[in-house]
Amino acid sequence: EARDLGREMARKSMQTRNRPVVLISGGETTVTMGANTTGKGGRNVEFLMGLARELNGAPDICALACDTDGVDGAQDIAGAIITPTTLDRATNAGYPIANALQNHDGHGFFARLGDQVVTGPTRTNVNDFRAILIGRLSPKSTASP
């Protein structure tokens, strides 16, 4: 299940926080829909919601998950990104992640945040791609302003 893999990768991310690293994975996961599911989404956005929920705003961890053909689920949205502010911004937007996960509404969730990745159809279906960036991109500056 996509969200379960997201939770597992969050735990691995937390274990490697002492050094800058990128965790890269690929492959197609699954999303099991309930009978009364009303949302729209796909494997990659479901993975990211599981990851974000488990990370719970952990600093210095960002992630991207996309389908290489530019279509995650049944919409022309390749995937999305998460940052340490994802959960707070979602709550402030009136759409907590628990609601989006319950409805399998990853596309609606990330659309409200402006965090969708839209490439358009690439016509190249290789795999799903996930990258988790852990650590700062550059050291903090110690220079005074």
N, C-alpha and C positions, 0 to 999 in steps of 0.2 A: 504494500500500500504506500502511495506517495507520501502521505503525511507521516506515516511511521518511519520511512526513510529520512524524512526531514528531522524528526526528533532524534534519530540515531546520529545523523550528521551533526546536529547541534551539540550533542554530548562529545563527539570527537573534536569538534571545534573548540569547546571549552577546555579540553585536555591539552591542546596545543597552543594556548594563548600566550605562552611565554616567549614565543618567537614568531616573526613574520613568516607566513606560509599561505599558499593557496591550495585548498583541497579541491581536486577536480574529479568529477565522476560523470558517467554517462549511462545510458540504458533506459529502457522504457519501464516505468512503474505502472501500477494500476490504481484506479479510484473506484471503490465500490459505492454505488449510489443507493440511497434509501428510497423507499416507495414514494415519499412525499417531498423529495428534493426539488427545490425551485430555482436554484442558482445555475450560473453558467461558469464553466471553468475547464481546466485540463490538468494533466498530470504535473506539469511544471509549477503552476500556481498553487496547486494543492501541496506539493512538496515545500514550497516557500512558506506557505502559511504554517505548516507543521514545524518548520525550522524556526520561523520567527517566534512562534508561541513558546517553544522550548528555550530559545535564547533569552527571551523576556527582556529585550533591550540591552543585552550585554554589549559593552563598548568595544569599538575597534573590530567588529565583525559585520561584514556586508556580504551579500550573495546575489547571484544572478542564476536563473534557470530558464532555459528556452528550448524550443524544438527547432531543429535546424531547417525544417521546411517552412517555418514562419507561422505554423498553425498549431496552437496548443488547444486541444479539445476540438470544438467545431467552429471556432471563430478565427479570423485572421489576426490573432494576437500571438506572438511567438512565446511570450512568457512575461517575466517581471523581475524586479529587483527588491531586495529588502536592505534596510539599514538599521542601526540601533534605535532610530526614532519611529520605526514602522508602527509598533503597537500603540504608542502615545498618539501619533497622528490619526490612526484609525479610530481610536476612542474619541478624540476631539472632533472627528468628522461624523460621529454618531453611528459608526459601524464597527463595533468591537470584533476582534478576530474570532471569538467563540461563535458569534452569529454566522460569520462567513463560513467557518469550517462546518458548522451544523448544516448549512444549506449547500455546501460544495460550491460556493460562489466566489471563487478566486478572481475571476475576471471583474466582477462587480466591486470586489474589495480593492484590488489594485487600481481600477479605474478611478475610484474616489480619491485615491492617494496621488494619482498622476505618476504611478510607478510601473506602468505597463511598458513592455518592450514590443514595439510594432515595427516589423521589418517588411511586411507584405510577403506573399508567397515567394519562396526562394526556388521552388521546384527541385530542391535537393534534400531528400529525406534520408539523412544519414543516421541520426540518433537524437535523443534528448541530451542536453549539455548542462551541467551544473558546475558552478565555481563559487567557492566560499573564500573570501579574502579575510585573513586573520592578521591583525596587527596594523600599525600605522604605515601609510605609504612612505612617509619620510619622518625623520626624527623631529621632535618638537624643537622649535627654535629657542635658543636661550638668549638671543640678542634682545636688547631693550628697544622699545619702539621709538 
